[in-house]
Amino acid sequence: MRSTLKKLAPLAALALASAVSTTCPARADNSPMSGEVAKVLCVGGAEISEGQQIAGCTKVLAGKRLDNDARKSAYYLRGTAYNEQGAYDRALADFNAALKIDPNYGGAYRGRGEAHYRRKEYGPAIADDTAYIKIDPNGDGWLARSAAYLATDRYDEAIADLSEIIKRHPNWAGPYTNRGEAYRLKGQTDLSLADLDRAIALDSDDSYAWFDRGITYSDRGNPDLAIENYNQAIRLKGDDPWYYNNRGNSYADKHEIEQAFADYDHAIKLDPKFALAYFNRGTAYRNKHDDDKALADFDESIRLDPSYAPAWGNRARVFRDRGEIDKAFADLNQSLKINPTGTKDAFARANLYFDKHQYMDALFDYDTAVNYDPKYAEALNGRCITKAIVGRAKDGLADCEAALKLKPDDAYALDSRAFCHLKLGEYDAAIAGFNEALAVKPELANSLYGRGIAESRSGDFERAHKDIAAARAINAAIADEFERYGVAKVE
């Protein structure tokens, strides 16, 4: 999410720039900087680096006869250069100094808000952007504040700000791009595409608009169109690691794994500290069952960004698949500590608890998954059978019905529903239910054994014997498993 239209530009008249040429006079590398050269450097420009601008402003600020208008402007300009260098403490000090001279200096509020935003201090950023908007409602403060709102998931407030700046400046492309992203984050991809199309029509050289439209097409399940847009973004700006990372994701969605790896590798080459690219490459390695390389990438992703919960969750899955269950638990615990609403990791941990026969712990995690995602069919099914095991089969039936509304032909949910009937002593309904599951998955041992139990309790011992024998042929431990579920063995 951009917080500026372009590199932050001067937002107030600069007294120090008056009557000064905008072309930097030539000077020997070691010659003293004259006052006139310092002013030109401080004002900045395309051919002047941030370091030169800072040096120029520092020279200007050392002048003893500088008036307040020029001094506040020099602080503002040096603060802006520090922002571009990532020296945010120094930037904030300069913007504060400018505001001490002039508490109504809009540019300093804007620059300070930008520094706070880049430091992820969104509350102070919003406060400074709001102050700037009051001073200059026709500036880009709406855009800046919308970025901070988006960073804190305040989508409607972001959209309101972006709509305001679009009303004031209908030919600015950037606000359409940002509003398109806001709509995408709300899941309103039609509105998102409409805004991104408009942004590209206004400025077809804006790589970010193409990139964001690529993400929107990816969200809509169209990796081909996503790749087309990422390609254009890369043509316009080939040194942005995010563009390669996301194109890699779309290639992975198409199962074109080698191209995905090439993009992830290039993203990491461009930015060796790009934690998300390591995560995505690790996920691709895991999908190839290359556990050692997957673990190496997940380790690096976590080292670079230990606050990213999915990296802990996916490393846990590698440990789980390798049988290192204690390590899997530790990583899932950390993931859910970072993000307690992580439904997939709550579900994964629930399954581990279920396999360890810690059914109440499993039920807690299934509850978490369903509470945050009521349409999570697998979690509904897991909760269904777990409720049946702990003596709440009637409650479990409701979960199974909900799961089957979402996935009507899921053999495992059909089996769980039949198991609930078995636990309730409703043997005819249980047999009918297991029949439905077996029609979808004929070698499902749980359904064969469950049907055998129901047939035995209904007095149909011949069929019961056949079904139980068939189940044991598939899973020799099936009787022990059902005994842990509270169903006595049949000899």
C-alpha positions as CSV (number, residue, x, y, z in Angstrom):
1,M,0.0,0.0,0.0
2,R,1.5,3.3,-1.1
3,S,1.3,6.2,1.3
4,T,2.6,8.8,-1.3
5,L,1.9,9.4,-4.9
6,K,5.5,9.5,-5.7
7,K,8.6,10.3,-3.6
8,L,7.5,12.7,-1.0
9,A,7.8,16.2,-2.5
10,P,8.1,19.6,-0.9
11,L,4.7,20.7,0.4
12,A,5.4,24.4,1.2
13,A,7.2,27.3,-0.3
14,L,10.9,27.3,0.5
15,A,12.3,30.6,1.4
16,L,15.8,29.3,1.1
17,A,15.2,28.4,-2.6
18,S,14.3,31.9,-3.7
19,A,16.6,33.4,-6.3
20,V,18.7,30.2,-6.4
21,S,19.4,28.4,-9.6
22,T,18.0,24.8,-9.7
23,T,21.2,23.6,-11.4
24,C,23.9,22.6,-9.0
25,P,27.1,24.6,-9.6
26,A,30.1,22.4,-10.3
27,R,32.7,22.2,-7.5
28,A,35.8,20.2,-6.8
29,D,35.2,17.1,-4.6
30,N,37.2,18.5,-1.7
31,S,36.4,22.1,-2.0
32,P,34.3,23.8,0.7
33,M,30.6,24.0,0.0
34,S,29.4,27.5,-0.7
35,G,26.2,28.8,0.7
36,E,24.6,29.0,-2.7
37,V,25.5,25.3,-3.5
38,A,24.2,24.3,-0.1
39,K,20.8,25.8,-0.9
40,V,20.5,24.1,-4.2
41,L,21.5,20.7,-2.7
42,C,19.1,21.2,0.2
43,V,16.1,21.9,-2.2
44,G,17.0,18.6,-3.9
45,G,16.0,17.2,-7.3
46,A,16.3,14.3,-9.6
47,E,20.1,14.5,-9.9
48,I,20.7,15.1,-6.2
49,S,21.1,12.1,-3.8
50,E,19.6,12.0,-0.4
51,G,23.1,12.2,1.1
52,Q,23.9,15.4,-0.9
53,Q,20.6,16.9,0.1
54,I,21.2,16.2,3.8
55,A,24.7,17.7,3.5
56,G,23.3,20.8,1.8
57,C,20.6,21.3,4.4
58,T,23.0,20.7,7.3
59,K,25.2,23.5,5.8
60,V,22.2,25.8,5.4
61,L,21.1,25.1,9.0
62,A,24.5,26.0,10.3
63,G,24.0,29.6,9.0
64,K,23.7,32.1,11.7
65,R,21.6,34.6,9.8
66,L,18.9,32.2,8.6
67,D,15.3,33.4,9.0
68,N,12.6,31.1,10.5
69,D,10.9,30.4,7.1
70,A,14.1,29.2,5.6
71,R,15.1,27.3,8.7
72,K,11.8,25.4,9.0
73,S,12.0,24.6,5.2
74,A,15.6,23.3,5.6
75,Y,14.5,21.1,8.5
76,Y,11.6,19.8,6.5
77,L,13.7,19.0,3.4
78,R,16.4,17.3,5.5
79,G,13.7,15.3,7.3
80,T,12.3,14.2,3.9
81,A,15.8,13.0,2.8
82,Y,16.2,11.2,6.1
83,N,12.9,9.5,5.5
84,E,14.1,8.3,2.1
85,Q,17.2,6.9,3.7
86,G,15.2,5.1,6.4
87,A,16.8,7.2,9.1
88,Y,13.4,7.8,10.8
89,D,14.7,8.9,14.2
90,R,16.6,11.8,12.5
91,A,13.6,12.5,10.2
92,L,11.3,12.8,13.2
93,A,13.7,15.1,15.0
94,D,13.8,17.4,12.0
95,F,10.1,17.5,11.5
96,N,9.7,18.2,15.2
97,A,12.1,21.1,14.9
98,A,10.2,22.5,11.9
99,L,6.9,22.3,13.9
100,K,8.5,24.0,16.9
101,I,9.2,27.0,14.6
102,D,5.8,26.9,12.9
103,P,3.1,24.7,14.6
104,N,0.9,25.2,11.4
105,Y,3.5,23.9,9.0
106,G,1.5,21.3,7.0
107,G,4.5,19.8,5.2
108,A,6.2,18.9,8.5
109,Y,3.0,17.1,9.7
110,R,2.9,15.2,6.4
111,G,6.6,14.3,6.6
112,R,6.3,13.2,10.3
113,G,3.3,11.2,9.5
114,E,5.2,9.4,6.7
115,A,8.1,8.6,9.1
116,H,5.6,7.2,11.7
117,Y,3.9,5.1,8.9
118,R,7.2,3.6,7.7
119,R,8.0,2.7,11.3
120,K,4.6,1.0,11.6
121,E,3.5,3.6,14.2
122,Y,0.0,3.9,12.7
123,G,-1.7,5.8,15.4
124,P,0.7,8.7,15.4
125,A,0.7,8.6,11.5
126,I,-3.0,9.0,11.4
127,A,-2.9,11.9,13.9
128,D,-0.3,13.7,11.8
129,D,-2.1,13.0,8.5
130,T,-5.3,14.4,10.1
131,A,-3.5,17.5,11.1
132,Y,-2.1,18.0,7.6
133,I,-5.5,17.4,6.1
134,K,-7.0,20.2,8.2
135,I,-4.2,22.6,7.0
136,D,-4.3,21.5,3.3
137,P,-7.4,19.5,2.4
138,N,-6.4,19.5,-1.2
139,G,-3.1,17.8,-0.6
140,D,-2.3,14.1,-0.5
141,G,-3.0,13.7,3.2
142,W,-6.1,11.6,2.5
143,L,-3.9,9.2,0.6
144,A,-1.4,9.0,3.4
145,R,-4.1,8.5,6.1
146,S,-5.8,5.8,4.0
147,A,-2.6,3.8,4.0
148,A,-2.4,3.9,7.7
149,Y,-6.1,2.9,8.0
150,L,-5.5,0.0,5.6
151,A,-2.5,-1.1,7.7
152,T,-4.8,-1.4,10.7
153,D,-7.6,-3.2,8.7
154,R,-9.9,-0.1,8.9
155,Y,-11.0,-0.6,5.3
156,D,-14.1,1.5,5.3
157,E,-12.3,4.5,6.7
158,A,-9.6,4.0,4.1
159,I,-12.1,3.9,1.3
160,A,-13.8,7.0,2.6
161,D,-10.5,8.9,2.5
162,L,-9.6,7.6,-1.0
163,S,-13.1,8.5,-2.3
164,E,-12.5,12.0,-0.9
165,I,-9.2,12.5,-2.7
166,I,-10.6,11.1,-5.9
167,K,-13.4,13.6,-5.7
168,R,-10.9,16.4,-5.3
169,H,-8.4,15.0,-7.9
170,P,-10.2,12.7,-10.3
171,N,-7.2,12.4,-12.6
172,W,-4.7,11.2,-10.0
173,A,-4.1,7.5,-10.6
174,G,-2.6,6.6,-7.2
175,P,-5.8,6.9,-5.2
176,Y,-7.7,4.6,-7.6
177,T,-4.9,2.0,-7.1
178,N,-5.1,2.3,-3.3
179,R,-8.9,2.2,-3.3
180,G,-8.8,-0.9,-5.6
181,E,-6.5,-2.5,-3.0
182,A,-8.9,-1.6,-0.2
183,Y,-11.8,-3.1,-2.1
184,R,-9.8,-6.3,-2.7
185,L,-9.0,-6.6,1.0
186,K,-12.7,-6.4,1.7
187,G,-13.3,-9.2,-0.9
188,Q,-15.1,-6.8,-3.3
189,T,-13.0,-7.8,-6.3
190,D,-15.3,-6.4,-9.0
191,L,-15.0,-2.9,-7.4
192,S,-11.3,-3.5,-7.0
193,L,-10.8,-4.3,-10.7
194,A,-12.9,-1.2,-11.8
195,D,-10.6,1.1,-9.8
196,L,-7.4,-0.6,-10.9
197,D,-8.5,-0.4,-14.6
198,R,-9.1,3.3,-14.1
199,A,-5.7,3.7,-12.4
200,I,-3.9,2.0,-15.3
201,A,-5.9,4.1,-17.9
202,L,-4.7,7.3,-16.1
203,D,-1.1,6.1,-15.7
204,S,-0.1,3.0,-17.6
205,D,3.5,3.4,-16.4
206,D,2.6,2.8,-12.8
207,S,4.0,-0.6,-12.1
208,Y,2.2,-0.8,-8.7
209,A,-1.3,-0.6,-10.3
210,W,-0.4,-3.6,-12.6
211,F,1.0,-5.4,-9.6
212,D,-2.1,-4.8,-7.5
213,R,-4.4,-5.9,-10.4
214,G,-2.3,-9.1,-10.6
215,I,-3.0,-9.8,-6.9
216,T,-6.8,-9.2,-7.5
217,Y,-6.9,-11.6,-10.4
218,S,-5.0,-14.1,-8.2
219,D,-7.6,-13.7,-5.5
220,R,-10.3,-14.4,-8.1
221,G,-8.6,-17.7,-9.0
222,N,-7.2,-16.6,-12.4
223,P,-3.5,-17.1,-12.3
224,D,-3.0,-16.6,-16.0
225,L,-4.4,-13.0,-15.9
226,A,-2.4,-12.5,-12.7
227,I,0.8,-13.4,-14.4
228,E,0.0,-11.1,-17.4
229,N,-0.3,-8.2,-15.0
230,Y,2.8,-9.2,-13.0
231,N,4.8,-9.4,-16.3
232,Q,3.8,-5.9,-17.1
233,A,4.8,-4.7,-13.6
234,I,8.2,-6.4,-14.0
235,R,8.7,-4.8,-17.4
236,L,8.1,-1.4,-15.9
237,K,10.1,-2.0,-12.7
238,G,12.3,-5.1,-12.8
239,D,14.0,-4.6,-9.5
240,D,11.0,-5.1,-7.2
241,P,11.2,-8.4,-5.4
242,W,7.5,-8.4,-4.6
243,Y,6.6,-8.6,-8.2
244,Y,8.7,-11.8,-8.7
245,N,7.4,-13.3,-5.4
246,N,3.8,-12.9,-6.4
247,R,4.3,-14.1,-9.9
248,G,6.0,-17.2,-8.3
249,N,2.8,-17.7,-6.3
250,S,0.7,-17.6,-9.5
251,Y,3.0,-20.1,-11.2
252,A,2.7,-22.3,-8.2
253,D,-1.1,-22.1,-8.4
254,K,-0.7,-23.4,-12.0
255,H,1.6,-26.2,-10.8
256,E,4.4,-24.7,-12.9
257,I,6.8,-25.3,-10.1
258,E,10.1,-24.7,-11.8
259,Q,9.0,-21.3,-13.0
260,A,7.7,-20.6,-9.5
261,F,11.1,-21.5,-8.0
262,A,12.9,-19.3,-10.5
263,D,10.8,-16.3,-9.4
264,Y,11.2,-17.0,-5.7
265,D,15.0,-17.4,-6.2
266,H,15.1,-14.1,-8.1
267,A,13.1,-12.3,-5.4
268,I,15.5,-13.5,-2.8
269,K,18.5,-12.5,-4.9
270,L,17.0,-9.0,-5.1
271,D,16.3,-8.9,-1.4
272,P,18.1,-11.6,0.7
273,K,16.1,-10.5,3.7
274,F,12.7,-11.1,2.1
275,A,11.1,-13.4,4.7
276,L,7.9,-14.0,2.7
277,A,9.8,-15.2,-0.4
278,Y,11.6,-17.8,1.8
279,F,8.2,-18.8,3.2
280,N,6.7,-19.2,-0.2
281,R,9.7,-21.1,-1.6
282,G,9.6,-23.3,1.5
283,T,5.9,-24.0,0.9
284,A,6.7,-25.0,-2.7
285,Y,9.4,-27.3,-1.5
286,R,7.0,-28.9,1.0
287,N,4.5,-29.5,-1.8
288,K,7.3,-31.3,-3.7
289,H,8.0,-33.4,-0.5
290,D,11.5,-31.9,-0.3
291,D,11.3,-31.6,3.5
292,D,15.0,-30.6,4.1
293,K,14.9,-27.6,1.7
294,A,11.4,-26.7,3.0
295,L,12.7,-26.7,6.6
296,A,15.8,-24.6,5.6
297,D,13.5,-22.0,4.0
298,F,11.0,-21.9,6.9
299,D,13.9,-21.6,9.3
300,E,15.2,-18.6,7.4
301,S,11.8,-17.0,7.1
302,I,11.2,-17.3,10.8
303,R,14.7,-15.9,11.6
304,L,14.0,-12.9,9.4
305,D,10.4,-12.3,10.6
306,P,9.5,-14.3,13.7
307,S,6.1,-12.5,13.9
308,Y,4.8,-14.2,10.7
309,A,2.5,-16.9,12.0
310,P,2.1,-19.0,8.8
311,A,5.8,-19.7,8.7
312,W,5.6,-21.4,12.1
313,G,2.4,-23.2,11.0
314,N,4.0,-24.6,7.8
315,R,7.1,-25.6,9.5
316,A,4.9,-27.5,12.0
317,R,3.4,-29.4,9.1
318,V,6.8,-30.5,8.0
319,F,7.6,-31.7,11.5
320,R,4.2,-33.4,11.7
321,D,4.8,-35.3,8.4
322,R,8.2,-36.4,9.6
323,G,6.7,-37.7,12.8
324,E,8.3,-35.1,15.0
325,I,5.1,-34.3,16.9
326,D,6.6,-32.4,19.8
327,K,8.2,-30.0,17.4
328,A,5.0,-29.7,15.5
329,F,3.1,-28.8,18.6
330,A,5.7,-26.2,19.6
331,D,5.5,-24.5,16.3
332,L,1.7,-24.5,16.2
333,N,1.6,-23.2,19.7
334,Q,3.8,-20.3,18.6
335,S,1.7,-19.6,15.5
336,L,-1.5,-19.4,17.5
337,K,0.2,-17.2,20.1
338,I,1.0,-14.8,17.4
339,N,-2.3,-15.1,15.7
340,P,-5.0,-16.7,17.9
341,T,-7.5,-16.4,15.1
342,G,-5.5,-18.6,12.7
343,T,-8.1,-21.1,11.7
344,K,-5.9,-23.5,9.7
345,D,-3.3,-23.8,12.4
346,A,-6.0,-24.2,15.1
347,F,-7.4,-27.0,12.9
348,A,-4.0,-28.6,12.5
349,R,-3.3,-28.5,16.2
350,A,-6.8,-30.0,16.9
351,N,-5.9,-32.9,14.6
352,L,-2.7,-33.5,16.5
353,Y,-4.6,-33.5,19.8
354,F,-7.2,-35.8,18.3
355,D,-4.5,-38.3,17.3
356,K,-3.1,-38.2,20.8
357,H,-6.6,-38.9,22.2
358,Q,-6.7,-35.5,24.0
359,Y,-10.2,-35.0,22.8
360,M,-11.1,-32.0,25.0
361,D,-8.1,-30.1,23.8
362,A,-8.9,-31.0,20.2
363,L,-12.5,-29.8,20.8
364,F,-11.2,-26.5,22.0
365,D,-9.2,-26.0,18.8
366,Y,-12.0,-27.1,16.5
367,D,-14.2,-24.6,18.3
368,T,-11.6,-21.9,17.6
369,A,-11.4,-22.8,13.9
370,V,-15.2,-22.9,13.5
371,N,-15.8,-19.7,15.5
372,Y,-13.6,-17.7,13.2
373,D,-14.6,-19.5,10.0
374,P,-18.1,-20.9,10.3
375,K,-17.8,-22.3,6.7
376,Y,-14.7,-24.4,7.5
377,A,-16.1,-27.8,6.5
378,E,-13.2,-29.9,7.7
379,A,-13.2,-28.2,11.1
380,L,-17.0,-28.7,11.4
381,N,-16.5,-32.4,10.7
382,G,-13.6,-32.7,13.2
383,R,-15.8,-31.1,15.8
384,C,-18.7,-33.4,14.9
385,I,-16.9,-36.6,15.5
386,T,-15.0,-35.3,18.6
387,K,-18.3,-34.3,20.2
388,A,-19.6,-37.8,19.6
389,I,-16.6,-39.3,21.2
390,V,-16.9,-37.1,24.4
391,G,-20.6,-38.0,24.8
392,R,-22.2,-35.1,22.8
393,A,-23.3,-37.0,19.7
394,K,-26.5,-35.1,19.3
395,D,-24.6,-31.8,19.2
396,G,-22.2,-33.4,16.9
397,L,-24.9,-34.2,14.4
398,A,-25.6,-30.4,13.9
399,D,-21.9,-29.9,13.0
400,C,-21.9,-32.8,10.5
401,E,-25.0,-31.5,8.8
402,A,-23.4,-28.1,8.5
403,A,-20.3,-29.6,7.0
404,L,-22.3,-31.6,4.5
405,K,-24.2,-28.5,3.4
406,L,-20.8,-27.2,2.4
407,K,-19.4,-30.4,1.0
408,P,-22.3,-32.8,0.3
409,D,-20.2,-35.7,-1.0
410,D,-17.5,-35.7,1.7
411,A,-17.1,-39.3,2.7
412,Y,-15.5,-38.4,6.0
413,A,-18.3,-36.1,7.1
414,L,-20.8,-38.7,6.0
415,D,-18.9,-41.2,8.1
416,S,-18.9,-38.9,11.1
417,R,-22.6,-38.3,10.9
418,A,-23.2,-42.0,10.8
419,F,-20.9,-42.4,13.8
420,C,-23.0,-39.9,15.7
421,H,-26.1,-42.1,15.0
422,L,-24.1,-45.2,16.2
423,K,-23.2,-43.5,19.5
424,L,-26.9,-42.5,19.9
425,G,-28.0,-46.1,19.5
426,E,-29.8,-45.2,16.2
427,Y,-28.5,-48.3,14.3
428,D,-30.7,-48.1,11.2
429,A,-29.7,-44.5,10.7
430,A,-26.1,-45.4,11.3
431,I,-26.1,-48.2,8.8
432,A,-27.8,-46.0,6.2
433,G,-25.2,-43.3,6.9
434,F,-22.2,-45.6,6.6
435,N,-23.7,-46.9,3.3
436,E,-23.6,-43.3,2.0
437,A,-20.0,-42.9,3.0
438,L,-19.0,-46.2,1.5
439,A,-20.7,-45.3,-1.8
440,V,-18.3,-42.4,-2.0
441,K,-15.2,-44.2,-0.6
442,P,-15.7,-48.0,-0.7
443,E,-12.5,-48.8,1.3
444,L,-13.1,-46.4,4.2
445,A,-12.2,-48.6,7.1
446,N,-14.0,-46.5,9.7
447,S,-17.3,-46.8,7.8
448,L,-16.9,-50.6,7.3
449,Y,-16.2,-51.2,11.0
450,G,-18.9,-48.8,12.1
451,R,-21.5,-50.4,9.9
452,G,-20.4,-53.8,11.2
453,I,-20.9,-52.6,14.8
454,A,-24.3,-51.3,14.0
455,E,-25.3,-54.5,12.2
456,S,-24.1,-56.6,15.1
457,R,-26.2,-54.5,17.5
458,S,-29.1,-54.9,15.2
459,G,-28.7,-58.7,15.2
460,D,-27.4,-59.1,11.7
461,F,-24.3,-61.0,12.7
462,E,-23.4,-62.4,9.3
463,R,-23.1,-59.0,7.7
464,A,-21.4,-57.6,10.8
465,H,-18.7,-60.3,10.6
466,K,-18.0,-59.5,6.9
467,D,-17.8,-55.8,7.4
468,I,-15.6,-56.0,10.5
469,A,-13.3,-58.4,8.8
470,A,-13.0,-56.1,5.7
471,A,-12.3,-53.1,8.0
472,R,-9.5,-55.1,9.9
473,A,-8.0,-56.1,6.5
474,I,-7.6,-52.4,5.7
475,N,-6.6,-51.2,9.2
476,A,-5.6,-53.9,11.7
477,A,-5.9,-51.5,14.6
478,I,-9.4,-50.3,13.8
479,A,-11.1,-52.0,16.8
480,D,-8.6,-50.4,19.2
481,E,-9.3,-47.0,17.6
482,F,-13.1,-47.4,18.0
483,E,-12.6,-48.6,21.6
484,R,-10.9,-45.3,22.3
485,Y,-13.9,-43.6,20.8
486,G,-16.1,-45.3,23.4
487,V,-17.3,-48.2,21.1
488,A,-16.7,-51.7,22.6
489,K,-15.0,-54.3,20.5
490,V,-17.0,-57.1,18.8
491,E,-15.3,-60.5,18.7
